[in-house]
Amino acid sequence: MARFILLLLLCIFLARIFWRSVDAFIEGATGRPRARGAPQRGVSMVRDPVCGTFVLPERAVTLVNGRSRVFFCSEACRDKYRARTA
């Protein structure tokens, strides 16, 4: 049984090496890198001034402070910020 499992793992490993080699060959032949998992363009994020957490502006809790908007990760951080600036 253990021999079968080791043989199966070896076959999976060799198949993975084979497909990576084929993929690299095709990428080199075409001259274009293939898109892999990670997005090509970064996402703009803002930093919470209280705890330092980075948040997407669309999901952040906001507070208008004069002419600027301040972004927070949660309502608790927003309340702490209000208490400090008051």
Backbone atoms as SQL, in Angstrom:
CREATE TABLE atoms (id INTEGER PRIMARY KEY, chain TEXT, resi INTEGER, resn TEXT, atom TEXT, x REAL, y REAL, z REAL);
INSERT INTO atoms VALUES
  (1, 'A', 1, 'MET', 'N', 0.820, -1.192, 0.000),
  (2, 'A', 1, 'MET', 'CA', 0.000, 0.000, 0.000),
  (3, 'A', 1, 'MET', 'C', 0.864, 1.257, 0.000),
  (4, 'A', 2, 'ALA', 'N', 1.909, 1.286, 0.860),
  (5, 'A', 2, 'ALA', 'CA', 2.793, 2.443, 0.928),
  (6, 'A', 2, 'ALA', 'C', 3.531, 2.625, -0.402),
  (7, 'A', 3, 'ARG', 'N', 3.868, 1.498, -1.037),
  (8, 'A', 3, 'ARG', 'CA', 4.569, 1.563, -2.324),
  (9, 'A', 3, 'ARG', 'C', 3.667, 2.209, -3.380),
  (10, 'A', 4, 'PHE', 'N', 2.387, 1.893, -3.367),
  (11, 'A', 4, 'PHE', 'CA', 1.430, 2.469, -4.311),
  (12, 'A', 4, 'PHE', 'C', 1.301, 3.973, -4.102),
  (13, 'A', 5, 'ILE', 'N', 1.236, 4.397, -2.856),
  (14, 'A', 5, 'ILE', 'CA', 1.114, 5.827, -2.548),
  (15, 'A', 5, 'ILE', 'C', 2.360, 6.579, -3.007),
  (16, 'A', 6, 'LEU', 'N', 3.525, 6.019, -2.746),
  (17, 'A', 6, 'LEU', 'CA', 4.771, 6.668, -3.199),
  (18, 'A', 6, 'LEU', 'C', 4.843, 6.735, -4.720),
  (19, 'A', 7, 'LEU', 'N', 4.414, 5.676, -5.393),
  (20, 'A', 7, 'LEU', 'CA', 4.400, 5.668, -6.859),
  (21, 'A', 7, 'LEU', 'C', 3.425, 6.706, -7.395),
  (22, 'A', 8, 'LEU', 'N', 2.278, 6.834, -6.756),
  (23, 'A', 8, 'LEU', 'CA', 1.291, 7.835, -7.155),
  (24, 'A', 8, 'LEU', 'C', 1.845, 9.250, -6.974),
  (25, 'A', 9, 'LEU', 'N', 2.486, 9.521, -5.850),
  (26, 'A', 9, 'LEU', 'CA', 3.095, 10.839, -5.617),
  (27, 'A', 9, 'LEU', 'C', 4.190, 11.134, -6.637),
  (28, 'A', 10, 'LEU', 'N', 4.974, 10.128, -6.988),
  (29, 'A', 10, 'LEU', 'CA', 6.026, 10.313, -7.999),
  (30, 'A', 10, 'LEU', 'C', 5.412, 10.648, -9.352),
  (31, 'A', 11, 'CYS', 'N', 4.332, 9.970, -9.715),
  (32, 'A', 11, 'CYS', 'CA', 3.666, 10.252, -10.994),
  (33, 'A', 11, 'CYS', 'C', 3.101, 11.666, -11.021),
  (34, 'A', 12, 'ILE', 'N', 2.502, 12.107, -9.929),
  (35, 'A', 12, 'ILE', 'CA', 1.966, 13.463, -9.851),
  (36, 'A', 12, 'ILE', 'C', 3.089, 14.483, -9.975),
  (37, 'A', 13, 'PHE', 'N', 4.191, 14.247, -9.300),
  (38, 'A', 13, 'PHE', 'CA', 5.341, 15.143, -9.358),
  (39, 'A', 13, 'PHE', 'C', 5.905, 15.230, -10.773),
  (40, 'A', 14, 'LEU', 'N', 6.064, 14.086, -11.437),
  (41, 'A', 14, 'LEU', 'CA', 6.594, 14.078, -12.804),
  (42, 'A', 14, 'LEU', 'C', 5.628, 14.742, -13.782),
  (43, 'A', 15, 'ALA', 'N', 4.334, 14.535, -13.604),
  (44, 'A', 15, 'ALA', 'CA', 3.344, 15.183, -14.480),
  (45, 'A', 15, 'ALA', 'C', 3.397, 16.697, -14.312),
  (46, 'A', 16, 'ARG', 'N', 3.560, 17.144, -13.076),
  (47, 'A', 16, 'ARG', 'CA', 3.646, 18.588, -12.822),
  (48, 'A', 16, 'ARG', 'C', 4.888, 19.189, -13.479),
  (49, 'A', 17, 'ILE', 'N', 6.002, 18.513, -13.385),
  (50, 'A', 17, 'ILE', 'CA', 7.234, 18.981, -14.048),
  (51, 'A', 17, 'ILE', 'C', 7.037, 19.024, -15.554),
  (52, 'A', 18, 'PHE', 'N', 6.412, 17.998, -16.113),
  (53, 'A', 18, 'PHE', 'CA', 6.174, 17.945, -17.550),
  (54, 'A', 18, 'PHE', 'C', 5.318, 19.117, -18.011),
  (55, 'A', 19, 'TRP', 'N', 4.195, 19.389, -17.315),
  (56, 'A', 19, 'TRP', 'CA', 3.306, 20.461, -17.746),
  (57, 'A', 19, 'TRP', 'C', 3.932, 21.837, -17.556),
  (58, 'A', 20, 'ARG', 'N', 4.747, 22.000, -16.527),
  (59, 'A', 20, 'ARG', 'CA', 5.450, 23.280, -16.370),
  (60, 'A', 20, 'ARG', 'C', 6.458, 23.487, -17.494),
  (61, 'A', 21, 'SER', 'N', 7.112, 22.422, -17.910),
  (62, 'A', 21, 'SER', 'CA', 8.062, 22.524, -19.021),
  (63, 'A', 21, 'SER', 'C', 7.341, 22.878, -20.314),
  (64, 'A', 22, 'VAL', 'N', 6.207, 22.233, -20.569),
  (65, 'A', 22, 'VAL', 'CA', 5.428, 22.528, -21.771),
  (66, 'A', 22, 'VAL', 'C', 4.940, 23.971, -21.728),
  (67, 'A', 23, 'ASP', 'N', 4.477, 24.402, -20.576),
  (68, 'A', 23, 'ASP', 'CA', 3.992, 25.772, -20.418),
  (69, 'A', 23, 'ASP', 'C', 5.111, 26.783, -20.670),
  (70, 'A', 24, 'ALA', 'N', 6.299, 26.522, -20.143),
  (71, 'A', 24, 'ALA', 'CA', 7.439, 27.418, -20.349),
  (72, 'A', 24, 'ALA', 'C', 7.847, 27.439, -21.826),
  (73, 'A', 25, 'PHE', 'N', 7.787, 26.297, -22.489),
  (74, 'A', 25, 'PHE', 'CA', 8.124, 26.230, -23.905),
  (75, 'A', 25, 'PHE', 'C', 7.140, 27.055, -24.736),
  (76, 'A', 26, 'ILE', 'N', 5.864, 26.921, -24.453),
  (77, 'A', 26, 'ILE', 'CA', 4.847, 27.685, -25.195),
  (78, 'A', 26, 'ILE', 'C', 4.998, 29.178, -24.922),
  (79, 'A', 27, 'GLU', 'N', 5.259, 29.531, -23.675),
  (80, 'A', 27, 'GLU', 'CA', 5.444, 30.940, -23.331),
  (81, 'A', 27, 'GLU', 'C', 6.658, 31.520, -24.059),
  (82, 'A', 28, 'GLY', 'N', 7.739, 30.763, -24.136),
  (83, 'A', 28, 'GLY', 'CA', 8.934, 31.221, -24.842),
  (84, 'A', 28, 'GLY', 'C', 8.716, 31.311, -26.338),
  (85, 'A', 29, 'ALA', 'N', 7.953, 30.396, -26.901),
  (86, 'A', 29, 'ALA', 'CA', 7.699, 30.393, -28.346),
  (87, 'A', 29, 'ALA', 'C', 6.808, 31.555, -28.761),
  (88, 'A', 30, 'THR', 'N', 5.824, 31.878, -27.952),
  (89, 'A', 30, 'THR', 'CA', 4.912, 32.961, -28.319),
  (90, 'A', 30, 'THR', 'C', 5.461, 34.328, -27.919),
  (91, 'A', 31, 'GLY', 'N', 6.311, 34.387, -26.924),
  (92, 'A', 31, 'GLY', 'CA', 6.875, 35.653, -26.481),
  (93, 'A', 31, 'GLY', 'C', 5.990, 36.429, -25.539),
  (94, 'A', 32, 'ARG', 'N', 4.851, 35.864, -25.179),
  (95, 'A', 32, 'ARG', 'CA', 3.929, 36.528, -24.269),
  (96, 'A', 32, 'ARG', 'C', 3.818, 35.731, -22.978),
  (97, 'A', 33, 'PRO', 'N', 3.989, 36.390, -21.838),
  (98, 'A', 33, 'PRO', 'CA', 3.790, 35.675, -20.573),
  (99, 'A', 33, 'PRO', 'C', 2.307, 35.404, -20.341),
  (100, 'A', 34, 'ARG', 'N', 2.015, 34.242, -19.804),
  (101, 'A', 34, 'ARG', 'CA', 0.628, 33.899, -19.499),
  (102, 'A', 34, 'ARG', 'C', 0.218, 34.547, -18.193),
  (103, 'A', 35, 'ALA', 'N', -1.045, 34.905, -18.110),
  (104, 'A', 35, 'ALA', 'CA', -1.574, 35.492, -16.874),
  (105, 'A', 35, 'ALA', 'C', -1.683, 34.402, -15.820),
  (106, 'A', 36, 'ARG', 'N', -1.156, 34.672, -14.657),
  (107, 'A', 36, 'ARG', 'CA', -1.215, 33.698, -13.564),
  (108, 'A', 36, 'ARG', 'C', -1.826, 34.361, -12.351),
  (109, 'A', 37, 'GLY', 'N', -2.805, 33.763, -11.754),
  (110, 'A', 37, 'GLY', 'CA', -3.467, 34.133, -10.520),
  (111, 'A', 37, 'GLY', 'C', -3.495, 35.588, -10.080),
  (112, 'A', 38, 'ALA', 'N', -2.356, 36.221, -9.899),
  (113, 'A', 38, 'ALA', 'CA', -2.305, 37.571, -9.349),
  (114, 'A', 38, 'ALA', 'C', -2.715, 38.602, -10.400),
  (115, 'A', 39, 'PRO', 'N', -3.418, 39.634, -9.991),
  (116, 'A', 39, 'PRO', 'CA', -3.806, 40.671, -10.954),
  (117, 'A', 39, 'PRO', 'C', -2.591, 41.468, -11.417),
  (118, 'A', 40, 'GLN', 'N', -2.632, 41.942, -12.634),
  (119, 'A', 40, 'GLN', 'CA', -1.531, 42.706, -13.207),
  (120, 'A', 40, 'GLN', 'C', -1.480, 44.127, -12.662),
  (121, 'A', 41, 'ARG', 'N', -2.622, 44.668, -12.295),
  (122, 'A', 41, 'ARG', 'CA', -2.695, 46.051, -11.852),
  (123, 'A', 41, 'ARG', 'C', -3.006, 46.086, -10.369),
  (124, 'A', 42, 'GLY', 'N', -2.323, 46.944, -9.651),
  (125, 'A', 42, 'GLY', 'CA', -2.539, 47.049, -8.216),
  (126, 'A', 42, 'GLY', 'C', -3.839, 47.750, -7.871),
  (127, 'A', 43, 'VAL', 'N', -4.287, 47.539, -6.659),
  (128, 'A', 43, 'VAL', 'CA', -5.513, 48.151, -6.176),
  (129, 'A', 43, 'VAL', 'C', -5.130, 49.250, -5.199),
  (130, 'A', 44, 'SER', 'N', -5.733, 50.418, -5.358),
  (131, 'A', 44, 'SER', 'CA', -5.449, 51.534, -4.481),
  (132, 'A', 44, 'SER', 'C', -6.106, 51.299, -3.125),
  (133, 'A', 45, 'MET', 'N', -5.307, 51.375, -2.065),
  (134, 'A', 45, 'MET', 'CA', -5.822, 51.181, -0.718),
  (135, 'A', 45, 'MET', 'C', -5.468, 52.397, 0.127),
  (136, 'A', 46, 'VAL', 'N', -6.200, 52.564, 1.220),
  (137, 'A', 46, 'VAL', 'CA', -5.956, 53.667, 2.139),
  (138, 'A', 46, 'VAL', 'C', -5.626, 53.092, 3.513),
  (139, 'A', 47, 'ARG', 'N', -4.921, 53.894, 4.311),
  (140, 'A', 47, 'ARG', 'CA', -4.478, 53.422, 5.619),
  (141, 'A', 47, 'ARG', 'C', -5.301, 54.055, 6.738),
  (142, 'A', 48, 'ASP', 'N', -5.728, 53.215, 7.648),
  (143, 'A', 48, 'ASP', 'CA', -6.464, 53.667, 8.832),
  (144, 'A', 48, 'ASP', 'C', -5.485, 54.407, 9.739),
  (145, 'A', 49, 'PRO', 'N', -5.770, 55.683, 10.107),
  (146, 'A', 49, 'PRO', 'CA', -4.825, 56.444, 10.931),
  (147, 'A', 49, 'PRO', 'C', -4.745, 55.969, 12.385),
  (148, 'A', 50, 'VAL', 'N', -5.701, 55.183, 12.829),
  (149, 'A', 50, 'VAL', 'CA', -5.704, 54.729, 14.220),
  (150, 'A', 50, 'VAL', 'C', -4.877, 53.454, 14.388),
  (151, 'A', 51, 'CYS', 'N', -5.234, 52.404, 13.641),
  (152, 'A', 51, 'CYS', 'CA', -4.555, 51.119, 13.835),
  (153, 'A', 51, 'CYS', 'C', -3.567, 50.775, 12.723),
  (154, 'A', 52, 'GLY', 'N', -3.582, 51.518, 11.608),
  (155, 'A', 52, 'GLY', 'CA', -2.622, 51.296, 10.536),
  (156, 'A', 52, 'GLY', 'C', -3.022, 50.232, 9.531),
  (157, 'A', 53, 'THR', 'N', -4.223, 49.722, 9.632),
  (158, 'A', 53, 'THR', 'CA', -4.690, 48.696, 8.707),
  (159, 'A', 53, 'THR', 'C', -4.984, 49.322, 7.345),
  (160, 'A', 54, 'PHE', 'N', -4.596, 48.599, 6.266),
  (161, 'A', 54, 'PHE', 'CA', -4.914, 49.058, 4.917),
  (162, 'A', 54, 'PHE', 'C', -6.297, 48.542, 4.539),
  (163, 'A', 55, 'VAL', 'N', -7.116, 49.429, 3.950),
  (164, 'A', 55, 'VAL', 'CA', -8.509, 49.126, 3.635),
  (165, 'A', 55, 'VAL', 'C', -8.815, 49.598, 2.219),
  (166, 'A', 56, 'LEU', 'N', -9.686, 48.880, 1.541),
  (167, 'A', 56, 'LEU', 'CA', -10.186, 49.358, 0.251),
  (168, 'A', 56, 'LEU', 'C', -11.102, 50.548, 0.504),
  (169, 'A', 57, 'PRO', 'N', -10.963, 51.629, -0.249),
  (170, 'A', 57, 'PRO', 'CA', -11.799, 52.816, -0.017),
  (171, 'A', 57, 'PRO', 'C', -13.296, 52.528, -0.126),
  (172, 'A', 58, 'GLU', 'N', -13.688, 51.579, -0.982),
  (173, 'A', 58, 'GLU', 'CA', -15.104, 51.269, -1.140),
  (174, 'A', 58, 'GLU', 'C', -15.685, 50.599, 0.098),
  (175, 'A', 59, 'ARG', 'N', -14.853, 49.892, 0.855),
  (176, 'A', 59, 'ARG', 'CA', -15.333, 49.153, 2.029),
  (177, 'A', 59, 'ARG', 'C', -15.035, 49.862, 3.344),
  (178, 'A', 60, 'ALA', 'N', -14.358, 50.974, 3.284),
  (179, 'A', 60, 'ALA', 'CA', -13.943, 51.660, 4.507),
  (180, 'A', 60, 'ALA', 'C', -15.066, 52.487, 5.105),
  (181, 'A', 61, 'VAL', 'N', -14.980, 52.686, 6.404),
  (182, 'A', 61, 'VAL', 'CA', -15.862, 53.614, 7.113),
  (183, 'A', 61, 'VAL', 'C', -15.211, 54.983, 6.984),
  (184, 'A', 62, 'THR', 'N', -15.959, 55.990, 6.552),
  (185, 'A', 62, 'THR', 'CA', -15.357, 57.290, 6.278),
  (186, 'A', 62, 'THR', 'C', -15.839, 58.351, 7.250),
  (187, 'A', 63, 'LEU', 'N', -15.022, 59.389, 7.335),
  (188, 'A', 63, 'LEU', 'CA', -15.345, 60.561, 8.143),
  (189, 'A', 63, 'LEU', 'C', -14.840, 61.769, 7.369),
  (190, 'A', 64, 'VAL', 'N', -15.707, 62.747, 7.152),
  (191, 'A', 64, 'VAL', 'CA', -15.304, 63.953, 6.444),
  (192, 'A', 64, 'VAL', 'C', -14.727, 64.907, 7.482),
  (193, 'A', 65, 'ASN', 'N', -13.466, 65.242, 7.285),
  (194, 'A', 65, 'ASN', 'CA', -12.743, 66.094, 8.229),
  (195, 'A', 65, 'ASN', 'C', -12.337, 67.366, 7.485),
  (196, 'A', 66, 'GLY', 'N', -13.171, 68.405, 7.544),
  (197, 'A', 66, 'GLY', 'CA', -12.898, 69.621, 6.773),
  (198, 'A', 66, 'GLY', 'C', -13.113, 69.347, 5.303),
  (199, 'A', 67, 'ARG', 'N', -12.058, 69.471, 4.504),
  (200, 'A', 67, 'ARG', 'CA', -12.149, 69.203, 3.070),
  (201, 'A', 67, 'ARG', 'C', -11.685, 67.802, 2.708),
  (202, 'A', 68, 'SER', 'N', -11.102, 67.087, 3.641),
  (203, 'A', 68, 'SER', 'CA', -10.574, 65.752, 3.331),
  (204, 'A', 68, 'SER', 'C', -11.439, 64.659, 3.940),
  (205, 'A', 69, 'ARG', 'N', -11.329, 63.488, 3.359),
  (206, 'A', 69, 'ARG', 'CA', -12.016, 62.307, 3.886),
  (207, 'A', 69, 'ARG', 'C', -10.984, 61.431, 4.571),
  (208, 'A', 70, 'VAL', 'N', -11.337, 60.929, 5.743),
  (209, 'A', 70, 'VAL', 'CA', -10.467, 60.034, 6.487),
  (210, 'A', 70, 'VAL', 'C', -11.124, 58.660, 6.464),
  (211, 'A', 71, 'PHE', 'N', -10.329, 57.624, 6.172),
  (212, 'A', 71, 'PHE', 'CA', -10.845, 56.270, 6.022),
  (213, 'A', 71, 'PHE', 'C', -10.447, 55.416, 7.223),
  (214, 'A', 72, 'PHE', 'N', -11.380, 54.548, 7.671),
  (215, 'A', 72, 'PHE', 'CA', -11.155, 53.688, 8.824),
  (216, 'A', 72, 'PHE', 'C', -11.563, 52.262, 8.497),
  (217, 'A', 73, 'CYS', 'N', -10.955, 51.317, 9.205),
  (218, 'A', 73, 'CYS', 'CA', -11.291, 49.909, 8.987),
  (219, 'A', 73, 'CYS', 'C', -12.572, 49.520, 9.705),
  (220, 'A', 74, 'SER', 'N', -12.935, 50.240, 10.764),
  (221, 'A', 74, 'SER', 'CA', -14.139, 49.900, 11.519),
  (222, 'A', 74, 'SER', 'C', -14.697, 51.151, 12.195),
  (223, 'A', 75, 'GLU', 'N', -15.893, 51.008, 12.710),
  (224, 'A', 75, 'GLU', 'CA', -16.516, 52.118, 13.423),
  (225, 'A', 75, 'GLU', 'C', -15.803, 52.381, 14.745),
  (226, 'A', 76, 'ALA', 'N', -15.224, 51.336, 15.334),
  (227, 'A', 76, 'ALA', 'CA', -14.481, 51.514, 16.598),
  (228, 'A', 76, 'ALA', 'C', -13.263, 52.416, 16.378),
  (229, 'A', 77, 'CYS', 'N', -12.545, 52.213, 15.279),
  (230, 'A', 77, 'CYS', 'CA', -11.394, 53.078, 14.981),
  (231, 'A', 77, 'CYS', 'C', -11.843, 54.501, 14.684),
  (232, 'A', 78, 'ARG', 'N', -12.970, 54.640, 13.990),
  (233, 'A', 78, 'ARG', 'CA', -13.496, 55.974, 13.714),
  (234, 'A', 78, 'ARG', 'C', -13.840, 56.706, 15.011),
  (235, 'A', 79, 'ASP', 'N', -14.454, 55.987, 15.956),
  (236, 'A', 79, 'ASP', 'CA', -14.818, 56.596, 17.238),
  (237, 'A', 79, 'ASP', 'C', -13.574, 56.978, 18.059),
  (238, 'A', 80, 'LYS', 'N', -12.538, 56.143, 18.000),
  (239, 'A', 80, 'LYS', 'CA', -11.280, 56.481, 18.696),
  (240, 'A', 80, 'LYS', 'C', -10.653, 57.734, 18.093),
  (241, 'A', 81, 'TYR', 'N', -10.700, 57.847, 16.759),
  (242, 'A', 81, 'TYR', 'CA', -10.161, 59.009, 16.079),
  (243, 'A', 81, 'TYR', 'C', -10.934, 60.274, 16.467),
  (244, 'A', 82, 'ARG', 'N', -12.255, 60.171, 16.527),
  (245, 'A', 82, 'ARG', 'CA', -13.093, 61.307, 16.930),
  (246, 'A', 82, 'ARG', 'C', -12.753, 61.741, 18.362),
  (247, 'A', 83, 'ALA', 'N', -12.562, 60.776, 19.244),
  (248, 'A', 83, 'ALA', 'CA', -12.253, 61.088, 20.640),
  (249, 'A', 83, 'ALA', 'C', -10.896, 61.777, 20.766),
  (250, 'A', 84, 'ARG', 'N', -9.932, 61.378, 19.955),
  (251, 'A', 84, 'ARG', 'CA', -8.604, 61.991, 20.005),
  (252, 'A', 84, 'ARG', 'C', -8.607, 63.407, 19.467),
  (253, 'A', 85, 'THR', 'N', -9.383, 63.639, 18.403),
  (254, 'A', 85, 'THR', 'CA', -9.364, 64.963, 17.758),
  (255, 'A', 85, 'THR', 'C', -10.320, 65.954, 18.436),
  (256, 'A', 86, 'ALA', 'N', -11.181, 65.461, 19.306),
  (257, 'A', 86, 'ALA', 'CA', -12.156, 66.360, 19.944),
  (258, 'A', 86, 'ALA', 'C', -11.551, 67.155, 21.067);
